[in-house]
Amino acid sequence: MNRNLFEQEIHIRILRILSTDGELTQRDLARHLGISLGKTNYCLTEIAGKALVGIKRFKNSNNKIAYAYLLTPKGLKEKAKLTKSFLSLNVREYEALKRQEHVE
């Protein structure tokens, strides 16, 4: 899998996770994704830079670095677009494997 495709997969997984629980810490998110905390931070920064996720800091929290990650309307559209793209790719890969299976 090329690097760009791998990062796209991480981005869609982040968008999916945050659409159900935007109050995860980056450490929890990294655990869910199975990637390093640094990679998680890098990907979140990229996604936020594209205005797909809004980051809100809780000022009154006991945890001084508590954040909420909220999908923006643009993020919801991108999540749907990426999901469609990945499903299409998986269907093409499945069909190619099936054709290969019939040849052998």
C-alpha positions in Angstrom: 0.0 0.0 0.0 1.5 3.3 -1.0 2.0 6.0 1.6 -0.7 8.3 0.3 -3.3 5.5 0.4 -2.1 4.5 3.9 -2.6 8.1 5.2 -6.0 8.3 3.5 -7.0 5.2 5.3 -5.8 6.7 8.6 -7.7 9.9 7.9 -11.0 8.1 7.2 -10.5 6.0 10.3 -9.9 9.1 12.4 -13.0 10.8 10.9 -15.1 7.7 11.6 -13.9 7.4 15.2 -14.3 11.1 15.9 -17.8 11.1 14.4 -18.9 8.8 17.3 -16.6 10.0 20.1 -14.9 13.4 19.7 -13.7 13.5 23.3 -11.0 10.9 23.0 -7.5 11.9 23.9 -4.9 11.7 21.2 -3.4 8.8 23.1 -6.7 6.9 23.1 -7.2 7.7 19.4 -3.7 6.4 18.7 -4.5 3.2 20.5 -7.7 2.7 18.5 -5.8 3.3 15.3 -2.9 1.1 16.2 -0.4 3.9 15.3 2.0 6.0 17.2 1.0 9.1 19.2 3.2 11.2 16.9 1.6 9.9 13.8 -1.9 10.5 15.3 -0.9 14.1 16.1 0.4 14.6 12.6 -2.7 13.2 11.0 -5.0 15.2 13.2 -3.1 18.4 12.4 -3.4 17.6 8.7 -7.2 17.0 9.0 -7.7 20.1 11.1 -5.7 22.1 8.6 -8.1 21.0 5.9 -11.0 22.2 8.1 -12.4 18.7 8.4 -12.2 18.7 12.2 -12.6 21.6 14.6 -10.6 21.4 17.8 -12.2 22.8 21.0 -10.2 23.2 24.2 -12.0 22.8 27.5 -10.9 25.7 29.7 -12.6 24.6 32.8 -11.5 21.0 32.7 -9.4 19.4 35.4 -7.3 18.0 32.6 -5.5 21.1 31.4 -5.1 19.6 27.9 -8.6 18.4 27.3 -9.8 18.8 23.8 -12.9 17.9 21.8 -12.5 17.0 18.1 -15.6 17.9 16.2 -16.3 17.0 12.6 -17.2 20.0 10.5 -19.8 19.9 7.7 -16.8 19.7 5.3 -15.4 16.8 7.4 -18.7 14.9 7.2 -18.7 15.3 3.4 -15.1 14.2 3.2 -15.8 11.2 5.4 -18.6 10.1 3.0 -16.4 10.7 0.0 -13.5 8.7 1.4 -15.8 5.9 2.5 -17.2 5.7 -1.0 -13.7 5.7 -2.5 -12.4 3.0 -0.2 -15.5 0.8 -0.7 -15.1 1.1 -4.5 -11.4 0.2 -4.2 -12.2 -2.8 -2.1 -14.8 -4.0 -4.6 -12.4 -3.7 -7.4 -9.7 -5.6 -5.5 -12.2 -8.3 -4.6 -13.3 -8.6 -8.2 -9.7 -8.8 -9.4 -9.0 -11.6 -6.9 -12.1 -13.5 -7.9 -11.1 -13.3 -11.6 -7.6 -14.4 -10.7 -9.1 -17.3 -8.7 -11.0 -18.5 -11.8 -7.9 -18.4 -14.0 -5.8 -20.6 -11.7 
